[in-house]
Amino acid sequence: MTSETGTGTIRYRRSLGPQLQKVFAFLVVAAIATVFAIPFAWMISTSLKPNLRQVLAYPPQWIPDPPTFANYLRAWQAARFSRYMLNSLWISFAGVGLQMINGSLCAYVFSRIQFRGREFLFLLFLAVMMIPSQVTVIPNYIMLSRLDWLDSFKALIIPFSATAFGTFLLRTAFLSVPDDLVDAAVIDGASHLQIMRHVMIPLSKPTLLTFFVLNFNWRWNDYFWPLIMTSSDKMRTVALGLNIMRQTTEGGTNWHVVMAGTVLALLPVLALFLFFQRYFIEGISRSGLKGV
Amino acid sequence: MAEQGLSMAESKGVQNEVKELRQGVSGWRNPRRRTDLITAAVFLLPSLIVFGVFTYFALGFNVYLSLTDWNFVSPVKRFIGLENYMTIFRDRRFLASLKVTFHYAVGTVAGSMGLGLILALLLNQKIRGQNFFRTVIFSPYVTTTSAIALLWVWIFQPGTGLLHYMLSLIGIKGPRWLSDPKYAMWALIIMAIWRAAGYNMVIFLSGLMNISTEYYEAAKVDGAGTLSVLWHITLPLLSPTTFFLMVTSLIGGLQVFDAPAVMTQGGPAYATTVMNYEIYQRAFVYMHAGDASAVAMVLFVIVAILTVLQLTASRRWVFYQ
């Protein structure tokens, strides 16, 4: 991929030879990557330790003796942890599901139907991304309380059922669908919904996947909104709940249990990232370079 | 394709019809055009409602609240003009929170951009394990801040923590990180750099790939050395990416909340009470909806200025390729 671009093709005449240069680059990157991996390694190591003595040992003991998964069970059973996980899964899937529907519908309009004021509306969509959620949180709290939605799934899903970023992402994909294909569908008498289902969506699968992984990640990781909008233990998400668990007897100084809980909380987002890395990084860099 | 079976005249007619459809020249009385407009309205409506209510109406409502002395419970919202703004700009805690927030944002942006740039330059050549390293270094970025913050509390443990131990190996006596007002913010910045360096690396890498090889070939012909190429070609041509990252990361950094909320609760001695934590406390701990909204408006104005700066600059950037 990089063989023809970037600094890879320069011959470094005055300094090191190209081979030596690569060895140097390898060593530096490997060193930095090791430092970056240490926190993860420490988290996993701690989560597998059988007792507090090994957890608190100083100097630190890296290898659990013997490694045990018992902490994961303890974390799962502590302070409604399983409930937090299910809540997070539900609001992430439901939220992103609605976002995908609304995002595709809006992206279709913004890419395929002309009308006066369309550019202005699109600008309004884009501007949403620039308004920090903390700026609107107090009025939203008041509105949700008037609607009697506080401490319910509605409060965690509905305000996030539309997506400016997703609309922007999909619009770009829909615009790149060849006009001929759409025209052919129009001639065959396809309705807008049919064009979407049979032309746009199938041709935009990679973008939809990018859309899914990024938005899922953001919904899962959100801490601020559920902190304000939920109050009962049964409505907490895992981003909040982990911190609650730490304050219970099961947490406290029991860092092995807390770390097991942390691993569980991160599992879905890390797995999604590892499996769909390409889409993730593509989405991140595309949105980055487009300046949004 | 479909047109192949049609005669020239027919195909021309169909094309006109399609063109009409696409450009909408014939207005509301054309039934197809009407369907288009109705479809557009129906498709957009749910999103427009969501953004209209939860973003735009809320923003306006927030402006109004910032001009009142409301406390969430009182039945009347007394209009007091700009008094909240005057109060907060005389309030030392608010001014301190501004300073603390910028400290965090600038420290995080500088650190993660510097590290990200170095990594991108090193990874922008074929080296063994390239993809593996990229994955490892990027992965902290996808983690849940509030969860990973607990891991860092554990790493930052004074006296017995992993970081304390590792620093002691090179002869440094680690501070009491999160409980020392002098170091708490630096601890948050270290964690934030760990999270964001990979993101910066990825954006820099795609910026690097957009630089045409012609420049490098010309430099090669001129016999330019590595550092000279870096200084005279790579960095100038990368500057739109650099500027974009700087402003957007600054915007992100100014909105930090999760890490100080979990790791330090704004302490010790308000050393990590960033603006968002200030908003949270004023509104949801002390129930001062009025002045909390005013603080939120200040944050909004700062973010808006930075956004406009980024948009205008990216539109007329000097180093167009």
Interface residues (C-beta under 8 A of the other chain):
Chain A: T2 S3 E4 T5 G6 T7 G8 T9 I10 R11 Y12 R13 R14 S15 L16 Q21 K22 A25 F26 V28 V29 A30 I32 A33 F36 A37 I38 P39 F40 W42 M43 T46 L56 Y58 P59 P60 N102 G103 L105 C106 Y108 V109 R112 I113 Q114 F115 L121 L124 F125 V128 M130 I131 P132 Q134 V135 T136 V137 I138 P139 N140 Y141 I142 M143 I158 P159 S161 A162 T163 A164 T167 D179 D180 D183 A184 V186 I187 D188 H192 N217 W220 N221 Y223 F224 L227 I228 V238 A239 L240 L242 N243 R246 W255 V258 M259 T262 A265 L266 V269 L270 L272 F273 L274 Q277 F280 I281 I284 S285 G288 L289 G291
Chain B: M1 A2 V14 Q15 V18 L21 R22 Q23 G24 T35 D36 L37 T39 A40 F43 L44 P46 S47 L48 V50 F51 V53 F54 T55 Y56 F57 A58 L59 F61 N62 L65 F72 L115 I118 L119 L121 L122 L123 N124 Q125 K126 I127 R128 G129 F132 F133 R134 T135 V136 I137 F138 S139 P140 V142 T143 T144 T145 S146 A147 I148 L150 L151 W152 W154 I155 G159 T160 L162 Y165 W194 A197 G198 Y199 V202 I203 L205 S206 G207 L208 M209 N210 I211 T213 Y216 E217 A219 K220 G223 G225 T226 L227 V229 L230 T234 T241 F244 L245 T248 Q255 F257 D258 A261 V262 N276 I279 Y280 A283 F284 A289 A292 S293 A296 M297 L299 F300 V303 A304 T307 Q310 L311 S314
